[in-house]
Amino acid sequence: MTQAPAEPAIDPIEFELFKNALFSIADEMALTVHRTTYSAVLKDNMDYSTAFCDSEGRLVAQGLTLPSHLGSIPEALAAVIRRYGHDMHEGDIFVLNDPFEGGMHLPDIFLFQPIFVAGERVAIAATICHHTDVGGRVPGSNASDSTEIYQEGLRIPPLRLYDRGRPNETLHMLIERNVRVPVKVFGDLRAQLAACTIAERAFKELVGRTGIAQVRRYMAELLDYAERLTRAALRALPDGEWSFEDHIDDDGVEVGKPIVLKVRVVKRGDGLLVDWTGTGPQAKGAINNTPSYTRSASYCGIRSILPANIPNNEGYFRAIQVVAPAGTVAHGVLPAACAARGLTGFRMVDCLFGALAAMLPDRVGAAGDGGNIGVSIGGWTAERQPFIYVDFTCSAWGGRPFADGCDGNSHIFANMASPSIEVTEAEQPIQITRYEFLPDTMGAGEYRGGAPFCREYRFLETEGVLQVRSDRRTFLPFGLLGGQPGAPSMNWLQRDGRTEELPSKFCITLRRDDLFRLEVPGGGGWGDPLRRDPAKVAVDVRNGLLSAAVAERDYGVVLGAACEVDAAATAALRRDRAVGRGALPFVTRTRERAA
């Protein structure tokens, strides 16, 4: 029997060039969305992702965008392939947003374009963008107090948006009639289409240089390469089992009823299990995850402890098993509302960090602000023109075993930025009257938590709707190894000269000149605050992040009138504080202060 000739060995230099060429296509797609999009939630918040997949729908390369989308694209594309896998043609564009058939929540709309070379499907370009509005009961389609998916907006199952290059006029019209700001929505869809066109052009050039057979081989090898790197990195980690439990304050509907997040990490050899069994049941409010979003949170948390050179593709996923029981907030089932599922996903990353900190205490930091706080303000002008402002805020990392938490920096799950104040005020009936760091809110520690900020919005129209999802008011961002938790989030409304405290999740009617104040939670601290370098404490006092009184209370640092450290008084105070204190807890959840 004649054996088929063995394939030649892969040339490592040629493979490296191919790998970087493919990654650059995904990055160029991301830049195309950024440069051509209409809405602030994309061009400023950057709530979108791009990816490049092989002909079978396996994620091969992801653009430099959101880790929170990392695990979602394969499931969404799988839903398209189940329906149309043998019925795809050149010029087809597929669209979906249905959380119960591949999507995550309704504002996140996926577009997929199969790429054909010589009549053969060789790859698929993928984009996902958070759209300003997809209908539903609240402007922005992102309310946390919706109780079923049918209140949240237009559900789009996997469908053809374009058929052989011709637009599906029925679907276009259906979308146009169900969203409040169709100009922005279709402008952003065109940005996604432009990114796919860029990918098609660049990929065909790559195929022209490399050949179809070699391109297929290299894409498969890129997945195997990522898997090998992942498994090698996992083998270097200790074997064992670690668990952690945290809580979301409530879902905004059953106010005051905590929702448990529970994770178990099991590491054996070159494989790892992330098990969310024990997480609370599906919530009435709109904070339920799809399983793909829970996988994204899990992949992101594990990715943060692995080497940076591992490609972000489906080969990495092969070494990690994620369990998310159906009917829980980790895996909502019909008719679960999920518009505000971002809050749960971000909190799951922090919860996973708690387990990983027990595994690798010298590499994993304390809890950050727990993002992602969502603020939406929408309504109609006096001329009956719609306006919708959408902002997703996260700003404070937890202290780390080697450095303070980042100040004013997006959560690791997001890579988001704040909208421009000037552009916001030019485009929306909103005035941003305050945007600044909050003093005395960081969790104390040898490495303190990141500083959060506050932002104030003055409403300038006659009437509008304000929707906010936030958390970490009851269950604070935890500290580790003696570090203290960060300060809680707060929401305030100033109206007619009176100031009212608002809950963490709400939807209210705004009137002209109402002032809404948002305070982001502070990051948790890492390590014993009495071990912090007094000079760093003095710098924080000089920069206005810490008051002298709190420096003495939390760190035992005594400062003079010019913020200079009184070394003798500090040493004596710290010595007195340390006497009889005993062992410090691994996790600190309440803001216990020094006497």
N, C-alpha and C positions, 0 to 999 in steps of 0.2 A: 504494500500500500504506500503510495507516494505522499509524503508529508508536505504541507504547505510551507513555503520558505518563511523563516522567522523574520519578523519586522526588524529593520535596523535599529540600533540603539539610538535613543533620543540625544541629539547634540545639546549639551547643557547651555551653551552660549546662545544658540538659536532659540531654545526654549525660553531662556530669560528674556530675550528680545521680544518674543511673542507675548509672554506674560505681561510685560510692561505696556506693550502696544494695546492689548485687550483692556487692561486697567485704565489706560488713558482714554479709551473710548467711553467707558462708563463715567469717568470724571468729566469729559467734554460734554456728555449728555447733561450732567448736573449743572455745569456752567451755562449751558444753553437755556435750561429752565430759568436759572437765576437772571439771565440777561433779557429774557423775552416775556416773563410773566407779568401779569397785571396787578395782582393783589399783594398787599403788605404781608399777609400771612406766609407768602412764599418768598417774595424778594427780601423781606426783612427777617421774619421769624425763621425762614428757610425750612418750613415744614414739608419737605418732599424728599424723595429718594429716586435714584436711577440705578439700573442694573442691566447686565447682559447675561443672557441664558443660552444654553445650547438648544439644539432642535427638539430635545426631549423635555425641555422646560426646567433643566437643572441650573441653578444659579451659579454662574462661573465667576462673575466679577460684579462688585458693587461700587457705585460712585461714592465720593467723599461727602456723604450726607448723613442721614439719621440712622444710628444703630437700632432705634426702635422699629425700623422697617426691615431689619436684617432677616428676620424669620418669616416675614409675611408674604414676600413675593413668590416663593415656591408654591405655597398653598393656593394663592390666587391664580397663578398660572396653571396649576394642576386642574383647577375648576374649569378654566377655559379649554384645556386640552381634553378633559373628559367629554365636553360638549362638541368640540370642533376639531379634535386632533387629526381626523382624516378628511377634514373639509376646510382646510386653510389654503388661501390663494395669495399670490403676490398682490399687494395693495390693500389687503385686509388689515383693519385695526379693530382690536377687541377691547371692550370696556366692561368694568364691573365695580360695584361698591358694596354688594350685599354681604353683611357679616356672617350670614348663615350659608353662604356659598362662595367662600374664598376671601371675602373682604374682612375689614377690621372694625371700622365704624363708617357711617354713611358719608361724612365729609371727605374721607380718603377715597379718591377715585383712581383706579388702576387703568392704564392703557398699555396694551401689548401689541407689538408689530412683528409678525414673522418676517424673517429675511430670507429671500430665495436667491440662489445662485444657479444659473443654468437650469431653472425649473425645479431645483431641489431645495427644500427647507433646511437651512444650515444653522440658523440661530434665531433668537427672539429678543428684541429690545423691550425693556420694561421700564415704566415710570409710574410713580405714585405721588399724588399731590393732595394736600389738604385744601379743599375748596372753601371759599368764604361762606357759601350757603348752598344747601341742597334741599331747601324747603323745611317742612315741619312746623311745629308750634311756636318756635322761638327763633328770631333772627340769629344766624350763625349756625343753627342746627346742632347745637352743642350743649344743650341744657342738662344739668345733672339731676333735675327732678322729674324728668320724663320716666314713665313706668313701663313702657313697652315700645318696641321698635317702631310700631306703626305711628307713633307721635313724632318721630325724629326726622322724617324727611323721605325723599324719593329713594326706593330700593331698586338698584339696577343689577339684575343677574348677569352672568356672562352673555354678552350680546355683541353683534358686529356694529361698531360705530361707523365704519367704512367697509364697503363690500367691493373688492377689486378696485379700490380707489374712488368709488362713488359713495358719497355720504348717505347714511341711513336717515332720510328726511323725517320719517316718523319718529325715530328715537331722538333726533335733534330737537324736534318740536316739542316732544314730551318733556325733555329736560328743560327747555327754554320756558315752558309754561309753569314749571313747578319750583323754580328758584327765584329768589327775590332780586338778585343782581346778575342777570344773565350775561351782561357785557363782560363782567369780571370772570364769571364761570367759563364762558366760551373762550375768552382771552387766555385763561390758564390752560384750558384743554389744548388750545393751539400751541402753547409753550411745550406741552408734553409731546404733541405731534412733531414739533420742530426737533426736540431732543431725539425722538425715534428716527427721524430723517437723517440727522447727523450721524447716528449710530450706523444706519444702513450704509451710508456713503463710505464711512471710514472702514467698516468691516469688509465691504466688497473690495476696497483697495488692499486690505490685508490678505484676503483670499487670493487676489490677483498675484500677490508676491509669493504666497506660501503654497497655494493649492488647496482644494477642498479636503482631500483625504488627510493632508497634514494638519489642517486647521482642526478637523474633527479629533484627530489623535491628540493634538496639543491641548484642546479644551478638556478632553477626558483625563489627560495627564495632570492638568492643573487642579482638577478636583482630587485626584489621588495624591498629588503633592501636598495639598492643604491637609488632607487626612493624615498623611505620614507625619507632617510637622506637628499637628495637633496631638496625635497619639504619643509621639516622642516627648512632647512637653508634659503631657499628663503622666507619663511613666516617671518623670522626675519629681512629681508631687507625692506627698505621703498618702498611703492608703488609709482608709477609715471611713467613718460616718459622722456627720455633723448636722445639727438641726438648729433652727432659729424660729422665733415667733415674734410677730409684730402685729399692730392693729391699725386699721383705718378708723378714724373717729366715728363716722357714720356714712350713710349713703345720701344724705340730704332729704330723704323721704321719711325714713324711720329715724328721726333725729335722736341722737344720744345712744343709739344702739351700735356698739363697736362691731367691726367686721374683722375677723382674725385672718392673718396671712401666716401660713405655716409652711416651711420648706425643710426638706431633708436632702442633704447632699451625700451621695455614696460614691467613693472613688476606689476602684479596683483596677490595678494594672494600667492599661491604656484606654480605659473607658470611664465615663462618669455619668451618674444619674442625678437629675434634679427632679425631686418628687414634691408636688404641691398638695398631696393628700392631707386632709385636716384643715385646709383653708375653708373659710366660711361659705355657707350656702349662697346661691345666686341672690343678689340684692334686688330689692324693688326699684331702687334708683338706677341711674344710667351709668354705673361704674363697672359693669360686668365686662370682663375680657373675652375676646375670642381666643381659642387655643393657639392660633398663630401669634397673637400678641404676647401671650404668656411664654411661648417659645422664644420670641424675640428678647424678652426681658431676661430669660434664663441664659440664652446665648451671649447676651451683652455682659452679664455679670461674670460668667466664666471667662469670656474673652479678655476681661480686664486683668486677669492674673496670669495670662499666657503671653509668650513673646510677641512682640509687635510685628514680626515678619510673617506671621501666618496669614495667608490670604483670606479675605472675608467672602467665603463662598460655601457652597453646599458640602464640599469635602470636610470642612470644619464641623458641620452639623453631625456627620456620621458617627463621631466619637462620643456624642452627648445625647443621652435619652432624657426626654422631658415628659413627665406625667402630670396631667391636669384633669382631674375628674370632672366629668360633665355634671352640670347643675350647680356648680360653684362659681364664685366670682372669678375664678381662674379659667372658666370654660362655660360661658353662658349658653343656654339653649332657648329656643323660641318660647315666649315672645320677649326675651331679655332686652332691655334697653342698654345701649352701650356707647352712647355719644361721648360720655365723659370717662371712657375707659382709660384715657391717658393717665389719670391720677393713679389708678390701680397698677398699671404697668410700671410706672416710675417707682412706686412704693415697693413693688416686688423686687426690683433691682436692689434697693437698699436692704430689704429683708434678706435677700441672698447674700449680700455683703456681710450680714451678721453671721451667717453660717461659715462663709469663707474666712472671716476674721479668726474664727476658732481654729480653722484649718491652717491658716498662714498669718499668725498675729503680727508678723514683722512686715507684711506686704499689703494689708487691707485696712482701709480707714473707717472712720465712724460714719454715721448717717449724714447725708446732706439735707437740704431743705425739703426733700421729699417731693419736689415738683410733681406734677406739672400743673401750676395754677393757671386756670383758664379764665379770661375776662372777655366778655362779648357785650357790646353796646350797639343796639340797632333800633331802627324805626323809620319814620318818614318825615321829610322836610315839609315846610309849609307849602311847597310847590308839588307835593306828593311824589318826591323823588326818594328812592330807598337809600339808606346808608347802613353800613354794617362795619363795625370795628372789631377785629378779633386779635387777641394777643395771648400768647402762652409764655408764662413767666417762670423762670427758675434761676437761682442766682448764687447759691452758697453750697460749697462742698463741705463734707466733714473733714476734720483734722486727719492727717495721715501719719503713719509711723515714721516718716522722714521729713514732713513739711506741714505747714498750716493748710487748712482748707482754702480753696480758691475763693476770692471775694468777687461777687458780681459775675460769676462764670456759670454757664449753662450746666445742667445735670449731664452726667456722662451718657445718659440714654438719649440725649437730644441733639447736641450741637446747634442749639437755637440761639438767635440773637434778638435783641429788643427792637421794635419798630422805631424809626426815626421820629423824634418829637416834632420836628418841623414839618415833616411830611404828614404825620398824623393830624396836626392842627390845620394843615392846608386842605386836607381831604375830608375830614370828619368834623361834625359839630361838637368837638371836644377840645378842651384846653388842659394841657398837662402842667399843673401848677407846682409839682414837687416830684423830684426823682433823685433820691440820695440814700446813702448807706444809713443804717440804723445803729446807733451806738449801744453798747452793753447787751448785745443780743447773741453774740457768738458763744458757743459752748466752750467753757474754759478747759484747758489741757496743756500738757507739755507742748503739744501742737494744737493750737486753738481751731475751732470751727470757722468756716468762712463767714464773712459779714454779709447779711442780707440787705435788701433795700426796701424802701417804701416808695409808692407812686401814688399821686393824687390826680384824679380826673374831674374836671369841672364840666358839667353837661350844659350845652348852649342851645339846644333845640327845645321846643315846647314840651315834647313828651317822647319817651323812648323806653326800651327794655334793657335792663342790666342783668346779666347772668354771670355768676361767679362760681367756680368750683375751686376749693382750696381744702387744706387739711392740716394735720400736725398742730392742732390746737389743744387737744386732750392728750394724745400720745405724741410726745415731742421727739425730734430727731435725736436718737440715742448717742451717748458717748461710749467710748471703749477704754478699757484698762485704766480706769480712774478719771477719764475725761468726762466733763459734764454735758448734758444735753443742750441743744440750742433753744432759743426763745421760741414761743409759739407764733403761729400766723394770727393775724387779726384783720378784720374788715370793719370799716366805720363809714357811716353816712352822715354828712352835715347838711341839714335842711332847715331853713327858716330860723337860723341862729341856734339850733339844737343839734347835738351830736349823739348819734345812736349806734350802739354796737350791733353789728350784723352777724348772723351765723356763718359757718365756714362755707356752706353751699346754699345758694338762694337764687331766686329770680324775682325781681321787683320792677315796678314802673318808676322811671326817673322823670323829674320835672326840671324845668329851666333853672340853672344856677345851683342845682344839687352838686355836692362835692363828695366823691367816693374816694376813700383812702384804703389802699391795700398795703399790708405789711407782710412780707415774706418771712418764713421761719428761718432761724439761724442754723448753721451747721453744728453738729456735735463735735466735742473735743476728743482728742486722743492722748492718753497718758496723764500722769499726775500733774495737776496745775502747779504744784510747788516745785516741780522740776523745770518749769519754763525759764528760759533765759530772761533775767530781769530787764536786760537792754531791749529785748523784743516787746516786753510789756510797755516800756517807756515809749517806744516808737508808736505803738497803737494809741497810747494816750495823746501823744503829740498830733497824731493824724485824726483825732476825733472819733476813733472807733471804740474807745474805752475811756471811762471816766476814772479819775484818780481814786475815787472811793471804791469802785468795783475792782480796780487793780489791786488794792490792798485787801479787799474782802475775798476775792476769788483766787488770787495768786500770791498773796502775802508779800507784795512788793510795795515798799514805802517810797514815795516820790517827794522831791522838794518842790519849791514854788516854780522852778523853771523846768519841771518834769525830769530832773536828773534823779538817778537812783540813789537812795540813801542805803549804801551797802550794809552798814552795820545794823541799822534798824530792820532791814529786810531779812538778813541772816537770823537775827534774834526772833523775829516774828515767825519765820518759817520753821525754826527749830521748835518753837512753842506749839505751832499747829501740828507738827508731826508726832509729838509725844502722845502715845496711847491711841493713835488713830487706827491701827490694825491694817489688815490687808485690804486693798482697794478692789471693788467689784470689777468683773470683766465687762459687764454692760451696765450703764447708768441711764435710767429712763425718766427720772424726775430731777428737777433743777434744785438739787440739794446744795446749799451754800455753806462756806466756811463760817464758823461762828465769829 
